[in-house]
């Protein structure tokens, strides 16, 4: 279907016109002015109860006053009759005075309790009305937050007045402490405003209903989806869901601790053993997030200023954050340029203690693969530590989905660290590192994202186990995905679309559009035609190479692609 729309949507045109700005997908979502979270007015029964409690407090206070006056008057009367105050063995006036002071104390306490209790109860009533109202609540979505330029919390809590004297008492420029004045925020707001003024929708944070595979439902309308990396169609698979449910029934919903400090569960070891066997490595280690796994691997390997991290300039942000949190020196190299690595290390290898080279299995923005055999050759030549992030190649590359080791027929032990995620082909959420036993043992005590983070949840662990077993037992899912990716790539070339260096060997295929606003327009036009695809723009990619990024799934059909 996408390629049948090519005559209507010319991606190579200098300008892309939107024919119909009245599409339901293009209207700003906050145009009706209804942006409050919560129910309707206050509860009548709750308000009546609060009033009754206040009245009761008043009655008790008045009663205390009356008793105090009576006791004082009685004491005065007895003195006048000469019946009290002269017998040191029984000092009645002192007794009455103490009684009076006690009632005065009670009076003060009652009034103070009345004011504080009444106010506290009033707040509780408002909270109960907000969160238990029988009327439907309207949540503020992330897309509405972006389109309105207003934090969703402002609909629930009062905003801080940044013009108060306390904040104006110094000479610090507002752009140094007020986020609305940050240059980065103002730039993003400008892009949002220009996009909305053009009659286009914001394509990010689109709320989708149900499980997303080859299709999705947006605003009650079914669309063909190219945004989800549900590559093998296992997110939502019945057997995978049962595995996750069984894990919850057995271990609960959380490990409630770091694995080294009380969060270790047998199900973790089951997944790690299954992963290591599948990848043909000695051992593996699972994390609660793929980002954590990659960042922790790189930062924990580069432990000294005497170390060096060489990395592909198109590496994922997780690798970049790992580099930034390491004391080691770092240097990017041109994309997939192993010759640059060879020449640099030929001149400088002995200047450093450890050298870590970090690349990806499949580059998520460009859809191309590294030349792993060449990097393995250089590893042997210069004795560096090779780290490969297989987030988008596990399950997509290789005859049975074992990734680049299988794709290039490279023995797994020739790569020091195989990293990856559980959120794509393994239909879960989390990450892993795999390699030699000593390397995994090293990470268990040195990787900060493992040691200082709670263990991956039982549900995610169970889902990953279920998905991996399914991938092993049904390799046809992998071959179907590869066939569809190749078909999509070939049709792109037939229609003259720029896919950069992608070759259709993985499930990510970019289509270059050129600039930010054209990418936003084309994305809107496609959604209007029932095709959901995300625009990827600067700074996620180099300015001028703004693109549409297509994720293929084994759940797609040839008809949906053609």
Backbone torsions as a table, in degrees:
resi	resn	phi	psi	omega
1	UNK	NA	-37.9	-178.9
2	UNK	-58.6	-45.1	-175.3
3	UNK	-77.3	-19.1	172.9
4	UNK	-71.7	-19.0	179.1
5	UNK	-87.9	-5.5	-176.3
6	UNK	-56.6	-39.7	178.2
7	UNK	-64.0	-25.0	-178.9
8	UNK	-84.1	-38.6	-177.4
9	UNK	-113.1	101.8	-178.8
10	UNK	-91.8	104.3	-176.5
11	UNK	-70.9	-18.8	-177.6
12	UNK	-92.2	-1.3	-178.9
13	UNK	-69.4	152.5	179.2
14	UNK	-63.9	-36.4	177.5
15	UNK	-135.1	144.1	178.7
16	UNK	-111.5	118.0	-176.7
17	UNK	-94.2	141.4	175.2
18	UNK	-93.3	116.8	-173.8
19	UNK	-74.1	-33.2	-174.5
20	UNK	-136.2	105.5	-179.3
21	UNK	-85.2	5.4	-178.1
22	UNK	-96.5	11.3	178.9
23	UNK	-60.3	140.2	177.7
24	UNK	-61.4	-19.9	-179.4
25	UNK	-84.0	-7.9	-175.6
26	UNK	-106.7	-9.7	-176.6
27	UNK	-80.5	139.8	175.4
28	UNK	-60.2	137.1	-172.6
29	UNK	-77.3	-16.1	-177.7
30	UNK	-103.2	18.4	-176.8
31	UNK	-66.8	-18.5	-178.5
32	UNK	-85.5	-2.9	176.7
33	UNK	77.1	0.6	-178.9
34	UNK	-94.6	95.1	-176.7
35	UNK	-128.2	22.7	-180.0
36	UNK	-96.6	144.6	175.9
37	UNK	-99.2	136.4	175.1
38	UNK	128.6	178.8	-177.8
39	UNK	-87.7	-156.6	-178.8
40	UNK	-89.8	-148.5	-175.4
41	UNK	-64.4	-177.7	-175.1
42	UNK	-69.9	159.0	179.0
43	UNK	-78.2	129.7	-178.7
44	UNK	-65.2	-44.9	-178.1
45	UNK	-65.3	-40.1	179.3
46	UNK	-66.0	-40.0	178.9
47	UNK	-66.0	-39.5	177.7
48	UNK	-62.0	-42.2	179.0
49	UNK	-63.3	-41.6	179.0
50	UNK	-62.8	-41.4	179.1
51	UNK	-64.4	-41.6	179.3
52	UNK	-61.4	-40.5	179.2
53	UNK	-65.2	-39.5	178.0
54	UNK	-63.9	-43.6	179.5
55	UNK	-62.6	-39.7	177.8
56	UNK	-61.8	-38.9	177.0
57	UNK	-62.5	-39.4	178.7
58	UNK	-64.8	-43.9	-179.8
59	UNK	-60.6	-46.2	179.5
60	UNK	-61.2	-41.7	-179.8
61	UNK	-63.8	-44.1	179.0
62	UNK	-63.8	-39.8	177.6
63	UNK	-61.4	-41.6	177.9
64	UNK	-61.7	-39.0	178.1
65	UNK	-64.1	-45.2	-178.7
66	UNK	-62.0	-45.6	179.2
67	UNK	-62.2	-42.2	179.3
68	UNK	-61.6	-42.2	178.5
69	UNK	-64.8	-42.8	-179.5
70	UNK	-61.5	-47.1	-179.4
71	UNK	-62.0	-42.3	179.0
72	UNK	-62.8	-44.3	179.8
73	UNK	-63.8	-40.5	179.7
74	UNK	-63.9	-41.2	178.5
75	UNK	-63.2	-40.7	179.5
76	UNK	-65.8	-39.2	179.8
77	UNK	-64.4	-42.3	179.6
78	UNK	-64.9	-38.3	177.2
79	UNK	-62.7	-42.6	-178.4
80	UNK	-61.1	-32.6	179.8
81	UNK	-83.6	-4.1	178.4
82	UNK	73.4	22.4	-175.1
83	UNK	-97.2	-8.2	-179.9
84	UNK	-137.3	159.1	173.0
85	UNK	97.9	-5.5	-176.8
86	UNK	-115.5	-5.8	-179.8
87	UNK	-106.1	107.1	-176.2
88	UNK	-64.8	-22.3	-179.9
89	UNK	-75.1	-17.2	-179.2
90	UNK	-147.3	87.5	-174.4
91	UNK	-85.9	85.6	-176.6
92	UNK	-62.7	-41.6	-180.0
93	UNK	-57.9	-39.3	178.6
94	UNK	-61.4	-39.1	178.6
95	UNK	-62.5	-46.5	-179.9
96	UNK	-66.2	-37.1	178.4
97	UNK	-63.7	-43.9	178.8
98	UNK	-61.7	-41.9	178.7
99	UNK	-60.4	-41.9	-179.8
100	UNK	-64.7	-43.1	179.8
101	UNK	-64.1	-35.6	177.6
102	UNK	-62.5	-42.3	180.0
103	UNK	-69.1	-34.1	176.1
104	UNK	-64.4	-40.9	177.6
105	UNK	-61.6	-44.6	177.4
106	UNK	-59.7	-40.7	179.3
107	UNK	-58.4	-46.7	-179.3
108	UNK	-63.5	-44.4	-179.4
109	UNK	-63.0	-40.3	-179.0
110	UNK	-63.8	-44.4	-179.3
111	UNK	-66.4	-41.5	179.4
112	UNK	-65.4	-40.2	178.8
113	UNK	-66.4	-36.2	179.5
114	UNK	-60.0	-49.1	-177.7
115	UNK	-66.2	-47.8	-177.1
116	UNK	-68.6	-43.0	-177.4
117	UNK	-66.4	-40.8	179.9
118	UNK	-62.0	-42.3	-179.7
119	UNK	-68.4	-44.3	179.7
120	UNK	-60.8	-40.9	-178.0
121	UNK	-66.9	-36.3	179.0
122	UNK	-61.4	-42.1	178.2
123	UNK	-63.6	-42.8	179.6
124	UNK	-60.2	-39.7	179.6
125	UNK	-61.2	-42.5	-179.6
126	UNK	-64.6	-39.7	178.6
127	UNK	-65.2	-42.0	179.1
128	UNK	-63.5	-41.5	179.6
129	UNK	-63.1	-36.4	-176.5
130	UNK	-70.6	-42.3	-169.9
131	UNK	-101.1	-11.0	-179.9
132	UNK	-123.7	10.2	-179.8
133	UNK	-60.0	140.2	-179.7
134	UNK	-74.6	-17.7	179.3
135	UNK	-76.0	149.3	-177.6
136	UNK	-61.3	134.4	175.7
137	UNK	-88.5	145.6	177.0
138	UNK	-108.8	114.6	-179.9
139	UNK	-85.5	148.1	176.6
140	UNK	-90.1	117.2	-177.2
141	UNK	-78.7	164.6	178.5
142	UNK	-64.4	-35.7	-179.9
143	UNK	-67.5	-38.0	177.3
144	UNK	-64.3	-37.2	177.9
145	UNK	-58.9	-44.3	-179.4
146	UNK	-69.7	-44.9	-176.0
147	UNK	-66.6	-33.0	-177.6
148	UNK	-89.0	-13.7	-177.3
149	UNK	66.0	29.8	-174.4
150	UNK	-135.8	127.7	177.3
151	UNK	-61.7	135.1	-177.8
152	UNK	-63.2	-24.3	179.5
153	UNK	-66.1	-22.3	-179.6
154	UNK	-67.6	-16.8	177.2
155	UNK	-82.3	-9.0	-178.4
156	UNK	-117.9	-31.1	-176.7
157	UNK	-129.1	147.8	179.9
158	UNK	-65.7	141.5	178.6
159	UNK	-76.0	152.7	177.0
160	UNK	-75.6	132.6	177.5
161	UNK	-80.6	108.8	-175.9
162	UNK	-80.4	-0.2	178.8
163	UNK	-101.7	13.5	179.6
164	UNK	-66.5	153.8	-179.3
165	UNK	-57.2	-33.2	-178.6
166	UNK	-61.1	-38.1	-178.5
167	UNK	-83.8	-16.3	-178.8
168	UNK	-97.6	2.9	-173.1
169	UNK	-79.1	-10.1	178.4
170	UNK	-120.7	177.3	-174.9
171	UNK	-103.3	21.2	178.8
172	UNK	-72.4	124.9	179.8
173	UNK	-60.9	144.5	-176.9
174	UNK	-60.9	-31.4	-178.7
175	UNK	-69.4	-6.8	179.0
176	UNK	-95.8	-8.5	180.0
177	UNK	-141.8	-17.6	-178.2
178	UNK	-99.5	115.2	-172.0
179	UNK	-62.2	-30.2	179.8
180	UNK	-67.6	-14.6	178.8
181	UNK	-103.1	-1.6	176.6
182	UNK	-60.6	138.9	179.6
183	UNK	-60.4	-38.3	-179.1
184	UNK	-66.4	-39.2	179.6
185	UNK	-68.2	-43.1	-178.6
186	UNK	-64.1	-36.8	178.4
187	UNK	-65.7	-44.5	179.7
188	UNK	-66.5	-37.5	177.7
189	UNK	-63.9	-38.6	179.8
190	UNK	-62.0	-42.0	179.1
191	UNK	-64.5	-40.6	179.1
192	UNK	-62.9	-46.4	-177.9
193	UNK	-62.9	-41.8	-179.9
194	UNK	-67.0	-35.2	178.1
195	UNK	-65.6	-43.8	-179.8
196	UNK	-68.3	-37.2	178.8
197	UNK	-64.2	-27.7	178.4
198	UNK	-79.6	0.5	179.1
199	UNK	82.1	17.7	-177.1
200	UNK	-103.4	158.3	176.5
201	UNK	-89.9	160.9	172.3
202	UNK	-83.1	119.2	-171.7
203	UNK	-80.3	-3.5	-176.0
204	UNK	-97.4	153.3	-179.3
205	UNK	59.3	33.2	176.7
206	UNK	-70.7	125.7	-179.0
207	UNK	-77.2	123.3	-179.8
208	UNK	-113.4	146.2	-174.7
209	UNK	-101.1	135.6	175.4
210	UNK	72.7	-162.3	-179.7
211	UNK	-79.7	134.9	-179.6
212	UNK	-102.6	121.9	177.3
213	UNK	-133.1	-114.3	174.7
214	UNK	-74.1	-22.8	178.0
215	UNK	-130.8	165.6	176.9
216	UNK	-147.6	166.3	177.0
217	UNK	-119.6	122.6	-179.2
218	UNK	-125.4	121.8	-178.2
219	UNK	53.9	38.7	178.0
220	UNK	78.4	6.5	-176.1
221	UNK	-118.2	129.5	-179.0
222	UNK	-79.3	133.8	179.6
223	UNK	-130.8	156.6	169.5
224	UNK	-76.4	132.1	-173.7
225	UNK	-111.7	132.8	174.2
226	UNK	-125.4	23.8	-176.4
227	UNK	-106.7	-17.1	-174.2
228	UNK	-96.9	135.4	174.9
229	UNK	-91.9	47.2	171.6
230	UNK	-86.3	63.6	-167.1
231	UNK	-57.3	-43.2	-176.4
232	UNK	-100.1	7.7	176.2
233	UNK	67.8	27.4	-176.3
234	UNK	-96.4	-11.3	176.4
235	UNK	-76.1	104.5	-174.8
236	UNK	109.2	-6.7	176.5
237	UNK	-61.0	138.5	-173.9
238	UNK	-59.5	-43.3	-178.5
239	UNK	-67.1	-36.7	178.7
240	UNK	-67.3	-41.6	178.1
241	UNK	-62.8	-40.7	178.5
242	UNK	-63.4	-39.7	178.6
243	UNK	-62.6	-40.6	178.6
244	UNK	-67.1	-41.8	179.4
245	UNK	-64.4	-40.1	178.4
246	UNK	-63.4	-39.4	179.0
247	UNK	-63.4	-39.8	178.2
248	UNK	-65.5	-43.6	179.9
249	UNK	-62.0	-31.8	-176.9
250	UNK	-86.7	-42.3	-171.5
251	UNK	-117.0	-2.1	-176.9
252	UNK	84.9	-167.8	-174.5
253	UNK	-96.1	-12.5	-178.0
254	UNK	-147.8	150.8	173.5
255	UNK	-81.6	-18.4	171.0
256	UNK	64.3	15.3	178.7
257	UNK	-172.0	163.1	168.2
258	UNK	-63.6	146.3	-175.2
259	UNK	-62.7	-31.5	-179.7
260	UNK	-78.9	-6.8	-176.2
261	UNK	-129.0	35.6	175.8
262	UNK	117.9	-3.8	-176.6
263	UNK	-100.8	7.6	-179.1
264	UNK	-73.1	132.6	178.1
265	UNK	-132.5	154.0	-178.6
266	UNK	-62.0	-31.2	-178.3
267	UNK	-65.3	-28.9	175.2
268	UNK	-63.2	-46.6	-179.4
269	UNK	-64.9	-34.6	178.2
270	UNK	-62.8	-45.0	179.3
271	UNK	-66.0	-44.0	-177.9
272	UNK	-64.1	-37.9	177.0
273	UNK	-66.7	-43.8	179.8
274	UNK	-63.5	-42.1	178.8
275	UNK	-64.0	-46.6	-178.9
276	UNK	-61.6	-42.6	178.4
277	UNK	-63.4	-42.7	-178.6
278	UNK	-64.7	-41.0	-178.4
279	UNK	-84.0	-6.1	-179.6
280	UNK	61.1	42.1	175.1
281	UNK	-112.2	166.3	-179.0
282	UNK	-70.7	-36.6	-175.9
283	UNK	-158.7	168.1	176.6
284	UNK	-148.5	166.6	-178.5
285	UNK	-142.0	129.6	-177.9
286	UNK	-104.7	143.1	-179.1
287	UNK	-115.3	167.6	178.7
288	UNK	-78.8	-9.8	178.0
289	UNK	-153.8	143.9	176.4
290	UNK	-64.6	-36.8	177.9
291	UNK	-58.2	-45.4	179.7
292	UNK	-62.2	-41.2	-177.0
293	UNK	-60.7	-50.1	-177.6
294	UNK	-68.0	-47.8	-179.1
295	UNK	-60.5	-41.6	-178.4
296	UNK	-69.2	-38.0	179.3
297	UNK	-60.3	-47.0	-175.9
298	UNK	-71.1	-44.9	-177.3
299	UNK	-68.1	-32.7	-178.6
300	UNK	-80.9	-19.0	176.0
301	UNK	-83.7	-37.2	176.3
302	UNK	-91.4	84.3	-170.7
303	UNK	-97.9	-6.1	-172.4
304	UNK	-137.7	157.0	174.7
305	UNK	-67.0	-14.7	178.3
306	UNK	-83.3	-3.1	-179.3
307	UNK	-96.1	163.6	178.9
308	UNK	-134.3	137.7	174.1
309	UNK	-116.2	115.2	173.1
310	UNK	-98.4	132.8	-176.2
311	UNK	-144.4	147.6	175.8
312	UNK	-64.3	136.0	-174.9
313	UNK	-66.8	-13.7	177.9
314	UNK	-101.4	14.8	178.4
315	UNK	-59.9	154.5	178.8
316	UNK	-64.5	156.6	-178.2
317	UNK	-59.9	-28.3	178.8
318	UNK	-60.6	-40.1	176.9
319	UNK	-67.5	-40.0	180.0
320	UNK	-62.9	-43.0	178.8
321	UNK	-65.9	-35.7	175.1
322	UNK	-62.6	-39.9	178.3
323	UNK	-66.2	-43.7	-178.2
324	UNK	-65.3	-28.4	-179.4
325	UNK	-90.2	4.0	178.9
326	UNK	-103.8	144.4	176.5
327	UNK	-75.8	-6.8	-176.6
328	UNK	-68.5	155.4	171.2
329	UNK	-70.3	157.5	-179.5
330	UNK	-143.4	153.1	179.4
331	UNK	-152.5	124.7	175.6
332	UNK	-80.6	153.6	173.5
333	UNK	-124.8	155.6	-178.8
334	UNK	-54.9	148.4	-173.3
335	UNK	-53.8	123.7	176.3
336	UNK	60.2	19.9	-176.5
337	UNK	-93.6	85.3	179.8
338	UNK	-71.6	-22.2	176.9
339	UNK	-65.2	-36.5	176.8
340	UNK	-62.2	-44.2	179.0
341	UNK	-60.6	-42.6	-179.9
342	UNK	-60.5	-50.0	-177.6
343	UNK	-65.9	-40.4	-177.9
344	UNK	-66.4	-46.2	-178.1
345	UNK	-72.0	-25.9	175.6
346	UNK	-61.2	-33.6	-178.8
347	UNK	-94.1	-25.0	-169.0
348	UNK	-128.5	4.1	-175.5
349	UNK	-56.8	-40.8	-176.4
350	UNK	-77.7	0.0	175.7
351	UNK	-81.7	-9.3	-173.9
352	UNK	-128.9	156.8	175.4
353	UNK	-76.3	-81.1	175.2
354	UNK	-96.5	146.2	170.5
355	UNK	-123.5	125.4	177.4
356	UNK	-110.6	129.0	175.7
357	UNK	-112.2	120.8	-176.0
358	UNK	-114.5	123.3	176.5
359	UNK	-135.0	176.4	178.4
360	UNK	-113.4	156.1	177.8
361	UNK	-75.7	-40.8	174.6
362	UNK	-145.8	123.5	-174.2
363	UNK	-77.7	120.4	-166.9
364	UNK	-68.9	-19.6	178.4
365	UNK	-96.7	-20.1	-172.7
366	UNK	-116.8	-20.2	175.7
367	UNK	70.9	24.7	177.6
368	UNK	-115.3	167.0	-176.2
369	UNK	-112.1	151.2	174.3
370	UNK	-81.1	162.5	176.0
371	UNK	-87.2	83.5	-174.6
372	UNK	-59.6	-43.4	179.1
373	UNK	-55.6	-37.4	179.6
374	UNK	-69.9	-40.1	178.0
375	UNK	-67.0	-35.2	176.9
376	UNK	-66.0	-38.7	177.2
377	UNK	-62.3	-43.8	179.2
378	UNK	-67.3	-33.3	176.9
379	UNK	-59.3	-44.1	179.5
380	UNK	-67.9	-34.9	-177.0
381	UNK	-71.8	-41.3	-173.4
382	UNK	-111.1	0.5	177.4
383	UNK	54.9	51.8	173.9
384	UNK	-103.3	170.6	179.6
385	UNK	-96.4	119.3	-176.7
386	UNK	-99.4	123.3	178.9
387	UNK	-116.8	124.7	178.5
388	UNK	-121.5	123.2	177.9
389	UNK	-91.2	109.8	-176.5
390	UNK	-98.7	32.7	-178.2
391	UNK	-52.6	-42.2	-175.6
392	UNK	-109.3	11.2	178.0
393	UNK	-115.7	-26.9	175.1
394	UNK	-63.5	127.1	-179.8
395	UNK	86.2	-15.2	-178.1
396	UNK	-108.9	-31.1	-176.6
397	UNK	-113.4	152.0	-176.3
398	UNK	88.9	150.7	-174.9
399	UNK	-57.9	-38.5	-179.3
400	UNK	-111.7	14.2	176.2
401	UNK	84.1	16.4	-178.8
402	UNK	-81.7	7.4	173.6
403	UNK	88.6	-156.2	-171.6
404	UNK	-71.1	-26.6	175.8
405	UNK	-58.9	-44.1	178.1
406	UNK	-75.2	-39.5	-177.6
407	UNK	-61.1	-43.8	-177.8
408	UNK	-99.1	1.8	-177.6
409	UNK	56.0	46.9	178.1
410	UNK	-103.9	128.0	178.1
411	UNK	-57.6	132.3	-176.6
412	UNK	-55.2	-32.4	-177.3
413	UNK	-72.0	-8.3	177.8
414	UNK	-78.7	-6.9	174.3
415	UNK	-116.2	131.9	-174.4
416	UNK	-72.3	-42.6	-177.7
417	UNK	-134.6	118.0	169.3
418	UNK	-97.7	113.4	180.0
419	UNK	-107.7	160.9	178.3
420	UNK	-175.8	-176.6	-177.7
421	UNK	-120.9	157.7	174.4
422	UNK	-99.9	-0.6	-170.0
423	UNK	-90.4	-5.6	-176.8
424	UNK	-106.3	-95.9	-178.0
425	UNK	-66.9	-22.0	-178.0
426	UNK	-94.8	10.1	164.1
427	UNK	52.6	36.3	-177.7
428	UNK	-139.6	-147.0	174.3
429	UNK	-150.1	127.3	-176.9
430	UNK	149.5	-174.1	179.7
431	UNK	-146.5	174.0	-179.7
432	UNK	-149.4	158.1	168.5
433	UNK	-127.8	138.5	-179.4
434	UNK	-136.7	148.5	179.8
435	UNK	169.2	-150.9	178.5
436	UNK	-68.6	156.8	-177.9
437	UNK	-59.1	-41.1	-178.4
438	UNK	-65.6	-37.0	179.1
439	UNK	-64.9	-43.3	179.9
440	UNK	-66.7	-39.3	176.8
441	UNK	-62.6	-38.4	176.8
442	UNK	-60.5	-45.2	-179.2
443	UNK	-66.3	-31.2	-178.5
444	UNK	-62.4	-23.5	-179.5
445	UNK	-116.9	-6.3	-176.4
446	UNK	-122.3	-18.6	-177.6
447	UNK	-80.7	112.2	-174.6
448	UNK	-62.2	-34.7	-179.8
449	UNK	-70.9	-12.6	175.4
450	UNK	-98.8	-48.7	-175.4
451	UNK	-66.7	-40.1	-172.5
452	UNK	-105.0	19.1	178.7
453	UNK	-128.3	147.5	177.5
454	UNK	-59.9	148.8	178.9
455	UNK	-63.5	153.4	178.2
456	UNK	-56.2	140.8	-174.0
457	UNK	-65.9	152.5	177.3
458	UNK	-56.8	-39.8	-178.7
459	UNK	-62.0	-46.9	179.7
460	UNK	-66.4	-36.7	178.1
461	UNK	-65.1	-46.9	179.3
462	UNK	-61.7	-41.3	179.6
463	UNK	-62.8	-42.1	179.7
464	UNK	-64.2	-40.3	177.1
465	UNK	-62.2	-45.9	179.2
466	UNK	-61.7	-42.2	-178.4
467	UNK	-68.9	-40.6	-179.3
468	UNK	-65.4	-41.7	176.9
469	UNK	-63.0	-37.4	179.0
470	UNK	-67.2	-40.7	179.7
471	UNK	-65.2	-36.4	178.6
472	UNK	-69.4	-40.9	-175.9
473	UNK	-81.4	-17.9	-178.1
474	UNK	-128.7	67.0	-178.5
475	UNK	-63.4	-15.0	178.8
476	UNK	-63.8	-22.9	175.6
477	UNK	-62.0	-41.0	-179.7
478	UNK	-66.1	-48.0	-178.3
479	UNK	-64.7	-35.4	177.9
480	UNK	-66.7	-43.4	178.1
481	UNK	-59.4	-45.8	-178.7
482	UNK	-63.1	-38.3	178.1
483	UNK	-65.7	-41.3	179.5
484	UNK	-68.2	-38.6	178.1
485	UNK	-63.7	-40.7	178.8
486	UNK	-66.3	-40.2	177.6
487	UNK	-61.4	-46.1	-179.1
488	UNK	-61.2	-44.6	-179.6
489	UNK	-61.6	-46.1	-178.8
490	UNK	-63.3	-37.9	177.4
491	UNK	-68.1	-34.0	175.1
492	UNK	-60.4	-46.3	-178.6
493	UNK	-66.9	-39.2	179.0
494	UNK	-61.8	-34.8	-178.2
495	UNK	-93.3	9.6	174.2
496	UNK	73.8	27.1	-179.7
497	UNK	-89.4	143.1	-179.7
498	UNK	-84.5	115.9	179.2
499	UNK	-113.6	20.8	-178.5
500	UNK	55.2	-128.5	-177.0
501	UNK	-97.9	8.6	179.1
502	UNK	-63.9	144.1	-179.0
503	UNK	-124.3	4.3	-179.0
504	UNK	80.3	13.0	-179.6
505	UNK	-85.8	-6.9	175.0
506	UNK	-135.6	178.6	-171.3
507	UNK	-90.7	8.8	178.0
508	UNK	-109.5	123.7	178.7
509	UNK	-133.4	116.8	177.7
510	UNK	-88.7	148.6	172.7
511	UNK	-124.8	111.6	-174.7
512	UNK	-72.8	130.8	179.3
513	UNK	-108.6	-43.1	172.5
514	UNK	130.5	-50.1	180.0
515	UNK	-144.1	169.5	-172.4
516	UNK	-58.2	-52.9	-172.6
517	UNK	-71.7	-32.4	176.3
518	UNK	-67.1	-40.0	178.0
519	UNK	-62.3	-40.4	179.1
520	UNK	-66.1	-39.8	-179.6
521	UNK	-65.6	-46.3	-177.8
522	UNK	-64.8	-39.9	177.5
523	UNK	-60.3	-42.4	178.6
524	UNK	-64.8	-42.5	-178.9
525	UNK	-65.1	-39.5	178.4
526	UNK	-66.6	-41.0	177.9
527	UNK	-63.5	-35.2	176.9
528	UNK	-62.8	-27.0	178.9
529	UNK	-95.7	6.8	176.6
530	UNK	89.6	22.5	178.1
531	UNK	-123.3	120.7	-177.3
532	UNK	-102.3	112.7	178.6
533	UNK	-142.8	141.7	-174.9
534	UNK	-89.7	137.6	169.2
535	UNK	-82.0	138.9	176.1
536	UNK	-114.6	120.9	-171.9
537	UNK	-128.2	172.1	175.5
538	UNK	-60.5	137.1	12.7
539	UNK	-94.3	5.0	177.8
540	UNK	-63.7	-30.9	175.5
541	UNK	-132.2	166.7	-179.1
542	UNK	-61.2	137.6	179.0
543	UNK	-56.5	135.7	-178.6
544	UNK	93.3	-9.4	176.4
545	UNK	-114.5	27.0	178.0
546	UNK	-55.5	142.9	-168.3
547	UNK	-148.5	169.8	165.0
548	UNK	-101.9	133.8	-179.0
549	UNK	-111.2	121.4	-177.5
550	UNK	-104.2	123.4	170.6
551	UNK	-100.6	123.2	177.9
552	UNK	-90.6	154.0	178.8
553	UNK	-135.2	150.1	175.9
554	UNK	-65.7	-12.5	178.3
555	UNK	-83.8	-12.3	176.2
556	UNK	-68.1	158.2	174.6
557	UNK	-115.2	161.0	177.5
558	UNK	-61.7	-36.0	-179.7
559	UNK	-63.8	-39.0	179.3
560	UNK	-66.0	-33.6	-179.6
561	UNK	-79.3	-45.1	-176.0
562	UNK	-74.0	NA	NA
